[in-house]
Amino acid sequence: MHEISIVYDAIKIVEESSKLNNISKVTKVFMKIGEFTCIEENSLRFAFEVLNKDTLCEGAVLEIKKSKGKAKCNVCNEEFFIDFTNRVCPKCSCYNNNIINGYEMLIYEIEGE
């Protein structure tokens, strides 16, 4: 269950960022998770609930935004949504492996006092 190590590192990042921005209590953590990361959302939420005890994040809400897979065609520069099995450009019908969205995992916002 790699969600535990992900949340552990995320809490460390939130705490470091909070200290730099004079936040003494974190109320919300916003994460963006790509659909190709294979991260189980419920496990991530459970790990956050367990690991945030005695940290600046204790009692904070974890908001997760899912991002769909997206590619950019190397031939015609079209950007289009993809899935695990279909990476064919709808404009020129070329197969593409130039994935620009779907593997990200980041903290993009922190709310606190």
C-alpha positions as CSV (number, residue, x, y, z in Angstrom):
1,M,0.0,0.0,0.0
2,H,2.1,2.9,-1.3
3,E,-0.6,5.4,-0.3
4,I,0.9,5.5,3.2
5,S,4.3,6.7,2.0
6,I,2.7,9.2,-0.4
7,V,0.6,10.7,2.5
8,Y,3.6,10.7,4.8
9,D,5.6,12.7,2.3
10,A,2.6,14.9,1.5
11,I,2.2,15.8,5.2
12,K,5.9,16.7,5.4
13,I,5.6,18.9,2.4
14,V,2.5,20.6,3.8
15,E,4.2,21.2,7.1
16,E,7.3,22.7,5.5
17,S,5.1,25.0,3.3
18,S,2.9,26.0,6.2
19,K,5.9,27.0,8.3
20,L,7.3,29.1,5.4
21,N,3.9,30.8,5.0
22,N,3.2,31.3,8.8
23,I,0.3,28.8,8.9
24,S,-0.2,27.3,12.3
25,K,-3.2,25.1,11.6
26,V,-4.0,23.5,8.3
27,T,-7.7,23.1,7.6
28,K,-7.6,21.8,4.0
29,V,-5.2,20.1,1.7
30,F,-5.9,20.0,-2.0
31,M,-4.3,17.2,-4.1
32,K,-4.4,16.5,-7.8
33,I,-4.1,12.8,-8.7
34,G,-3.8,11.6,-12.3
35,E,-5.9,8.6,-13.3
36,F,-2.7,6.7,-14.4
37,T,-1.0,6.9,-11.0
38,C,-2.9,3.8,-9.7
39,I,-3.5,5.4,-6.4
40,E,-6.5,4.2,-4.6
41,E,-8.5,7.2,-3.4
42,N,-10.1,5.6,-0.3
43,S,-6.7,4.2,0.8
44,L,-5.2,7.7,0.4
45,R,-8.0,9.3,2.5
46,F,-7.6,6.6,5.2
47,A,-3.8,7.1,5.3
48,F,-4.3,10.8,5.6
49,E,-6.8,10.4,8.5
50,V,-4.4,8.1,10.4
51,L,-1.1,9.9,9.7
52,N,-2.2,13.5,10.3
53,K,-2.5,13.0,14.1
54,D,-0.1,15.3,16.0
55,T,0.8,17.3,12.9
56,L,-0.3,20.7,11.6
57,C,-2.7,18.7,9.4
58,E,-4.6,17.1,12.3
59,G,-8.3,17.5,11.6
60,A,-7.7,18.8,8.1
61,V,-9.9,17.8,5.1
62,L,-8.2,16.2,2.1
63,E,-9.7,17.3,-1.2
64,I,-8.8,15.2,-4.1
65,K,-9.2,16.3,-7.7
66,K,-8.8,13.6,-10.3
67,S,-7.2,14.4,-13.6
68,K,-7.9,12.5,-16.8
69,G,-5.2,11.2,-19.1
70,K,-4.4,13.5,-22.0
71,A,-1.9,13.3,-24.8
72,K,-0.5,15.7,-27.4
73,C,-0.1,14.3,-30.9
74,N,3.5,14.4,-32.2
75,V,2.2,14.7,-35.8
76,C,-0.6,17.3,-35.7
77,N,-0.2,18.8,-32.2
78,E,-3.8,18.0,-31.3
79,E,-4.4,17.5,-27.5
80,F,-6.9,14.8,-26.7
81,F,-8.1,12.6,-23.8
82,I,-6.7,9.1,-23.7
83,D,-7.2,5.9,-21.6
84,F,-5.0,2.9,-20.9
85,T,-5.9,1.2,-24.2
86,N,-6.6,4.1,-26.6
87,R,-4.0,6.6,-27.5
88,V,-4.9,7.3,-31.1
89,C,-5.2,10.9,-32.1
90,P,-8.8,11.6,-33.1
91,K,-7.7,14.2,-35.7
92,C,-5.0,12.3,-37.7
93,S,-5.4,8.7,-36.4
94,C,-1.7,8.4,-35.3
95,Y,-0.8,6.5,-32.2
96,N,0.8,8.7,-29.5
97,N,2.7,8.1,-26.4
98,N,3.3,11.8,-25.6
99,I,1.3,11.9,-22.4
100,I,0.9,15.4,-20.9
101,N,-1.7,14.6,-18.2
102,G,-2.7,11.7,-16.0
103,Y,0.5,10.8,-14.1
104,E,0.6,13.8,-11.9
105,M,0.4,13.7,-8.1
106,L,0.7,17.0,-6.4
107,I,-0.4,19.3,-3.6
108,Y,-1.7,22.4,-5.4
109,E,-3.3,24.3,-2.5
110,I,-3.3,24.5,1.3
111,E,-5.8,26.3,3.5
112,G,-5.2,27.2,7.1
113,E,-5.0,29.8,9.7
